[in-house]
Amino acid sequence: MSGRLDRRRLPVTASRTHKRPPGLRRFAGAVTHTRIELAVTDRVGVDRADTVPIATGPDRGRVVISLGPAADRGHALPDLQPGDRLEVAAELEVALDNAVGPGGPPRSQAGSVGVPYGYTPGIVAGLRLVAGSPEAEAGAVIATGRAMPLRLTAGQRWARLLVEDAFRIGEHTAAALENARVELVISASHEDARPGHVLLLGGGPNRRDRDRAGQISVARLRPGSSKLPAGDETKQLRATELPATGVPRSAYSLPLPGLRRGEQLLVHSCLRANSTPAGRSLPVGTRLFLADSPTQAEPDERSYAALISPAAGRVVDGGLGDCQPGAGASSYRDVGVVRIRENAVRPVYLNVAAVAGEPGDLPEAATGAVDLVQGGWLNVVRIAPTEPG
């Protein structure tokens, strides 16, 4: 699948960055006429790519993740009508395909997926809403988001991409909206690019499907003039540092009392980390999931939380992004959604876990620690079960 990434600002798109709500309150779906429907791409499927070729120029783009019609309601784009608004967030881990990043330490994963290279490509990403068959070269564009550059600095190998946009649905025929889909388009380029040079996406083809770091999350608001409600929030850190051992730690946690079947959760989080004490660049990753306790640091398929939610409780895997020394605190933001499958009769928590270092690092590389600093948060909006509409 391929298409051009349009850099023009179009009037059909209104972009908005999610702001942290200052208060704490629960949203009750029965007290408003607003209908909010959430959906997220499936972790396993053909609607995603694990590499993108690096071109010599920035003109070409490739669809790397797509959210459209699907048999599973939770993994399908909600039905659209004129007047709706879509709040869209796409997350993706991107990495250079070389055994040693520019200026970086040696790593145990010496093999490259394609042909190794030593430069840092330019990366541009954007979201678009299209209609038509996904097998077509390019569907009919309903709305196009802003083009967002991702700049990798010297010595950086891993980076996290987060693109957020809002699309207002204008006057389109029902047939045009019936097979609509949201696509994340990425262009990677460098003048020294050669055949076989690729950018790794979501961890690349060697990462397990369940651990892939890339997804599109959407919230459909009907009517489109409605606003997303505030949610429950915590700013209390549960850890102060991350040793570079590849072992995750629980960083934030929120209790979720009284979860009901069909309830939807819209989650936003931010983790702030500083690698200056370590004196070198370290990859840092985050993951959001439902857990049985605030201390749980990894999703567990045997847990109670995994029984009442899809994907063993996983909400979003933000992937790895290099935390570089001397640049102050780096922010790692995540956006995800989940639909509860069964009523909860036991305590369930929403956790943010963080990890420093990559599993499989050589012993000499697995030294130091990353400081976790104040300024982050975890926020969840709980949307009561309602009939779709």
C-alpha positions, -999 to +999 in steps of 0.1 A: +000+000+000+014+034-009+003+069-014+015+105-013+018+124+020+001+157+013+019+185+032-008+211+025-030+223+053-066+215+043-097+232+057-114+199+064-091+192+093-090+207+128-059+196+148-060+195+185-035+183+211-050+166+241-047+188+272-046+174+307-078+180+325-072+199+358-098+181+378-110+146+386-145+135+377-163+105+363-183+107+331-217+091+331-230+084+297-266+086+307-266+123+314-257+135+279-269+131+243-233+128+232-223+094+218-187+084+221-174+053+204-138+041+208-117+017+186-081+006+182-062-014+156-057-051+163-022-061+173-021-089+148-032-083+112-022-073+077-031-037+080+003-027+092+039-027+080+071-035+099+095-016+076+094+013+052+120+019+024+141+050+027+139+070-005+163+096-019+136+123-017+107+131+007+079+129-019+068+094-014+049+080+015+036+046+025+006+035+046+020+017+076-010+013+098-047+013+088-079+012+109-111+004+088-140-020+087-135-052+107-156-080+121-146-071+157-164-040+168-134-030+190-110-032+161-132-014+135-135+022+127-169+033+142-196+041+117-195+077+105-222+103+097-220+139+085-214+161+116-193+135+135-158+143+147-130+118+150-102+123+175-073+102+162-040+092+178-013+071+161+017+057+180+047+040+164+082+030+174+107+038+146+143+026+146+174+028+123+183-005+107+219-008+118+237-027+145+253+004+159+235+037+160+255+068+150+278+073+179+261+046+200+274+016+219+277-019+204+246-041+207+240-078+207+215-077+178+241-073+152+220-084+123+201-059+102+168-065+084+180-048+052+213-032+042+230-014+071+235+024+067+252+051+088+231+082+082+200+095+099+170+098+075+144+125+075+110+112+086+076+128+080+043+113+092+006+122+089-029+109+093-057+108+067-092+096+065-099+078+032-127+058+015-126+030-010-110-004-013-078-008+008-063-027-022-064+005-043-033+025-048-049+054-030-085+057-017-107+088-021-094+112+005-121+125+029-097+145+052-060+149+055-041+158+087-010+179+091+024+166+081+045+160+112+083+157+110+102+134+134+138+145+139+164+120+151+194+136+166+230+124+164+235+092+183+198+084+183+187+050+171+152+046+185+124+072+185+087+072+193+062+088+170+029+102+183+006+119+158-027+134+169-054+149+147-091+156+146-113+152+116-148+167+112-170+147+088-186+169+062-215+161+038-205+128+022-227+100+009-234+070+031-216+048+005-185+070+008-184+067+045-193+030+048-158+017+040-139+046+054-106+040+071-079+060+090-044+056+077-010+065+091+014+075+063+052+077+067+078+091+044+115+084+051+143+099+029+179+107+027+201+117-003+224+087+004+196+062+004+202+030-016+181-001-024+177-022+008+179+007+032+148+006+055+133+022+086+121-004+112+086+001+124+070-011+156+101-031+165+107-046+130+098-080+117+117-098+144+095-086+173+067-107+185+032-097+174+019-092+209+048-068+217+046-047+185+047-010+193+023+007+169-014+013+168-041+038+158-067+048+184-099+067+176-127+084+195-159+092+175-179+120+189-215+125+179-224+153+175-190+166+165-194+198+185-192+178+217-161+177+239-143+148+255-151+147+292-124+150+319-112+118+336-096+104+367-059+114+370-028+107+391+006+124+391+021+101+418+052+083+406+057+048+419+094+046+410+123+071+409+147+054+385+149+027+359+181+005+359+193-002+323+186-039+327+155-043+305+134-051+335+101-031+337+089-012+367+055+002+376+055+040+372+019+051+376-013+033+386-050+042+389-077+020+405-107+012+382-136+003+406-168-011+393-159-018+356-188-030+336-192-050+304-191-027+274-175+002+293-149+020+272-117+035+286-098+064+269-063+066+283-036+093+281-003+092+299+031+110+301+063+097+316+093+120+320+128+105+322+164+119+324+195+099+314+220+126+324+231+107+355+239+077+333+261+098+311+249+081+279+219+075+257+196+048+269+164+035+252+133+039+274+100+023+267+065+025+282+035+002+282-001+007+295-022-023+306-049-035+330-035-052+361-045-070+393-024-047+415-006-013+414+028-030+415+023-053+385+049-043+359+039-065+329+007-078+313-001-112+326-024-136+305-031-155+338-043-124+356-079-115+364-076-082+345-067-102+313-099-122+316-122-091+314-103-072+286-089-080+251-052-086+244-045-099+279-052-064+293-028-046+270-039-010+262-009+004+243+028-003+239+046+029+232+078+012+222+114+024+227+127+059+224+163+070+231+167+091+263+198+113+257+219+129+284+223+166+287+190+174+271+169+176+303+139+153+308+124+135+278+087+130+277+071+096+267+034+101+259+009+073+252-027+073+240-049+042+240-084+028+243-099-004+255-134-019+258-142-040+289-156-075+280-170-086+314-182-070+346-154-068+371-160-085+405-124-080+417-101-050+419-086-039+386-060-012+380-046+007+350-008+007+352+020+025+333+052+004+333+085+017+321+117+000+311+153+012+303+177-007+280+169-033+254+165-070+263+196-087+249+220-058+254+257-069+259+268-069+296+290-038+290+261-019+276+237-028+305+250-002+330+236+029+345+201+040+352+175+066+340+159+089+365+121+093+365+111+129+373+080+147+382+057+163+356+041+132+342+006+118+347-019+091+340-054+100+330-084+078+321-119+087+309-145+061+316-174+060+291-204+041+304-219+012+283-244+025+257-260+012+226-240+021+194-254+051+176 
